Amino acid sequence: MKQLPNLLTTLRLLLALPLCWMILRQQYEQVLWLALAAGISDGLDGWFARRLDATTRYGAVMDPLADKLMLSGAYLSMAAVGLIPWWLAMLVLGRDLVIVAGALVYHKLYGAYDMEPTALGKFSTFLQIGFALTLLVQQVTPVLPVQALEGLMYTVAAVTSVSGIHYVHVWGARAMAQRR
């Protein structure tokens, strides 16, 4: 039973490929159901990990990695079918690559650390997910004007940029403190 959270995280990691494939095939209604399943599994894995006292290093690393893989893949797929501009997909992917690369470098230079998303990082991810879901819902049932989607897109871009810079600053400061 203690492996249930890790199993759910691994399942979410495996859902990234079919989610992207369905976006590329423009099967938006199915994508929304798969995204719902991924969202539920994301909430449940954390809940079970705390409830069963089953937090693991695997879960701490793979949970955010699964989220980043799914979100980056969704943004790249949405750009490929023309739902969003490529620059936005590259910005989301670039931020995630900076975070992952920074974590790997930090680990290599200073050893193990706790994966601690910042409040700004969580907000950025929340906006990215919200925008992606809004855009996908819009493909199934158009309800928002183009201007609202465009405004949300630029908000996502701005917060993603600031969040990426913030992560570099925070982890750079931690690295400098470790050197002292």
N, C-alpha and C positions, 0 to 999 in steps of 0.2 A: 504494500500500500504506500510505502514511503517513496516509491519510484514514480508514483502517479504524476506529480508536478513535472518531473523531467520528461515523462512520456508525452504529456500535453505540450510542453515546449518543443519537443522533437516533432510532434505532429504539426504544430504551427510552422515550424521550419520547412517541413515537407509540403505544406500548402502553398508556399510562395510560388513554386513553378506552375501549378495549375491555375493559380490566380492570374499570373502574368499571361499565360496562354489564353485564358478566356478573355482577357482584355484585348489581346491582339486579334482574337477572332470576333471581337465586339459583341460578346455574349454578356451584356451588362447585368441583366437580371440574375443570371447564375453567379456572376462575380459578386454581387451584393450578398447573396446567400452564403457564399464561401467566406466573404469578409466578415459576415456576422458570426459564422462558426469560428473563425480565427480570433475575433474579438472576445467571444465567450471563453474560448480556451485560454486566451491571455489573462483574463480575469480569474479564471478558475485555477490556473497553475500557481499563481501567487497566493491565492486564498488557501489552496490545499497545502502549499509549502509551509505557510505560517501555522495553519490548523494542525497539521501532522508533525510539526517541528521537523520538517524535511527539507530545509534550505541546504543547497549544495553549491559548490563552486561551479559545477556544470550549469546549473540553473542560473546562477548569477551572471555567467558569461553568455550562455546561449539564448536566454530570454531576450535581452536587448539586441543580440545579433539577429535573432529570428525577426524581430520587429523591423530592424534596419533593412534586412534582406527583402522582406515583404514590401515595405514602403518604397524603398529605392527601385525595386523591380516594378512595382505598380506605376511609379512616376515615369520610368523609362518606357514602359509599355504604353502608357497614356500618351506620351510624346510620339511614339512610333505610329500611333493611329490618328494623331493630329488633335487630340483633346486638349493638350497643353503645349506651350512652346518648348523647344529643346533646352533653352537656357534655364528654364525652371527645373526640368528634370536633372540637368547637370548641377545646378545649385544644390538640390536636395541630395543627390548622390555625392557631390563634392564635400558637403558638410559631414555626411556619414563616413566618407573615406578619411577625412581629416581626423575625426573622432577615433575611428578604429586604428588608423596608423599611429596616432598619438598614444593610444593605449598600448599598442605593441611596443613602441619605442620606450615608453615609460617602464613597461614590464621588463624589457631587455636591460635597461640601464639601472633600474632601482628595485626590481623584484615585484612580488605580488602586491596587489592593491585592491581595494573594494571598488566595484563599479558603482559610482554615485552620480546619477544624472542630476544636473542642476535644475532649479525651478524653471529657468529660462529654457533649458533644453527640453524639459517635459512640456512646457507650453508650446514650443516650436513643433514638437512631435504631435501634440494634440491638434494644432492648427493644420499640419500637413495631412493628418488622418481625416480631419473634418472636411478639408477642402477636397481630398480625393473622393471621399464618400459622397459629398454634395455633388461633385461633378459626375460621378457614376449614377447617382439617383436622377440627376438631370437628364441623363441619356435614356432612362426608362420612363420618367414622368417629368417633362420640363415644367418647372414652376417658377424659377428665378429668372429675372432679366439678365441679359448678358453683362450689363454694367455691374451687377452685384457679384457675379462670378469673377469678373475682372478685378474688382476691388479686393475680393478675398484672395485672389491669386497674388496680387502685389503685396498684400499683408503677409501672406505666407513667405514670399520672397524676402521681404524686409526682416521678419522675425527669424527666418532660417539663417540669413546672413549674420545678423547680430549674435545669434546663438552660437554659430560656428566660431566667430571671433572671440566670444566669451569663453568657450571651451579652451581655445588656444591660450588665452590669458590665464585662466584658472589652473590648467595643468602645467603651463609654463612656470607659473609661480610655485607650484608644488615641486616641480623639478629643481628649480633654483633653491628652494628651501632644503631639499634633499642633499644638494651639493655642499651646503654649508655645514 
